[in-house]
């Protein structure tokens, strides 16, 4: 199974967007929980269709915007 990738984008205003790729199912939140707590308040938690699939690897399924 491929390892998940966590992408972190920081825009000019300092807003942070965390995207998990390569992991299906709700386990992505466990992968990003510490980052979310360290970076600030969660403004939006967007779940893609892969979030609702059983974990099999592959696909992007969650993006979390922080400020």
C-alpha positions as CSV (number, residue, x, y, z in Angstrom):
1,X,0.0,0.0,0.0
2,X,1.4,3.5,-0.9
3,X,2.2,5.8,1.9
4,X,-0.1,8.8,2.4
5,X,1.1,12.3,1.4
6,X,0.2,15.4,3.4
7,X,0.4,18.6,1.4
8,X,0.6,21.9,3.3
9,X,-0.1,25.1,1.5
10,X,0.4,28.5,3.1
11,X,-1.0,31.5,1.2
12,X,0.2,35.1,1.4
13,X,-2.3,35.9,4.2
14,X,-0.9,33.1,6.3
15,X,-3.9,30.8,5.9
16,X,-3.0,27.1,5.9
17,X,-4.5,24.4,3.8
18,X,-3.8,20.7,4.6
19,X,-4.6,18.1,2.0
20,X,-4.2,14.3,2.5
21,X,-3.5,12.2,-0.6
22,X,-3.1,8.4,-0.9
23,X,-5.4,7.4,2.1
24,X,-9.0,6.5,1.9
25,X,-11.5,6.5,4.8
26,X,-11.7,8.7,7.9
27,X,-8.2,7.8,9.1
28,X,-6.8,11.0,7.4
29,X,-7.9,13.0,10.5
30,X,-5.5,10.9,12.7
31,X,-2.7,11.8,10.2
32,X,-3.4,15.6,10.5
33,X,-4.7,16.0,14.0
34,X,-1.4,17.1,15.5
35,X,-0.7,19.6,12.7
36,X,-4.2,21.0,13.1
37,X,-3.7,21.5,16.8
38,X,-0.3,23.2,16.4
39,X,-1.4,25.5,13.5
40,X,-4.5,27.0,14.8
41,X,-8.3,26.9,14.5
42,X,-10.0,24.8,11.8
43,X,-12.1,27.0,9.6
44,X,-13.4,24.3,7.3
45,X,-13.1,20.5,7.0
46,X,-14.0,19.4,3.5
47,X,-14.5,15.7,2.8
48,X,-14.2,14.3,-0.7
49,X,-15.9,11.1,-1.8
50,X,-12.8,9.0,-1.0
51,X,-13.3,9.9,2.7
52,X,-16.4,7.6,2.7
53,X,-14.6,4.6,1.1
54,X,-13.0,1.9,3.1
55,X,-9.2,2.3,3.5
56,X,-7.5,0.8,0.5
57,X,-4.9,3.4,-0.3
58,X,-4.9,5.9,-3.2
59,X,-6.9,9.0,-3.8
60,X,-7.3,12.3,-2.1
61,X,-10.1,12.7,0.4
62,X,-9.8,15.6,2.8
63,X,-8.7,19.2,2.8
64,X,-8.6,21.2,6.0
65,X,-8.3,24.9,6.0
66,X,-6.8,26.6,9.1
67,X,-6.2,30.1,10.2
